Amino acid sequence: MPLICGVDEAGRGPLAGAVFTAAVILDPAKPIAGLADSKVLSEAKRDALAELIKRDALAWCIASASVEEIDKLNILHATMLAMTRAVEGLPVRPDLAQIDGNRVPKHLPVPGEAIVKGDAKVAAISAASILAKTARDAELVALDALHPQYGFARHKGYPTAEHLAAIEAYGVLPAHRKTFGPVRAWLASHQGALF
């Protein structure tokens, strides 16, 4: 039976923080009930499932691409890099990587298959989406502790009205993605100042 890993990302759209990815090989002997696309699960359910995935999967790896890599490569290429890192980081080499979306990273170390809406169709991709989302959320909660005035724990870096108002009031942080529209606009109007 071939070993198949599911791969997904979290955090392509936010204005701040790294983009996270995960690769998961589920154990057919230890099915995990309740796996679904992380976006449709409550935070408490995601956190509980993440612990089960880490305990019961045959293998898993969480990876990321930094804000600097996102700004240098663009978000698509940084996401592909992070997906490659997640598959490379698995302690067991899969025979196939099933990737959520319509693209397969060019430098993947194993054959890949893109599956549109895979996080809702393939259990291993659902598991990967949960691990990526919970890891990214934890990073944003930690960032919130350092900069509570920005509200990162609530909006997770997405361009909400609250976040945009905080950028206007307090400026851009090193954790902000400088090439993303609202951040780039703020920097242009403030001569590139970072706080």
Protein Blocks (a to p, Z undefined) as FASTA:
>chain_A
ZZddddddehklpmgdcdddddddddfklccehiacfklpcfklmmmmmmmmmmmmmbdc
dddddfklmmmnommlmmmmmmmmmmmmpmbdcfbdcdedjbdcfklcbdcdddehklmm
mmklmmmmmmmmmmmmmmmmmmmmmmmmnommmnnopacfklmmmmmmnopafkbcfkbm
klmmmmmmnnopaZZ
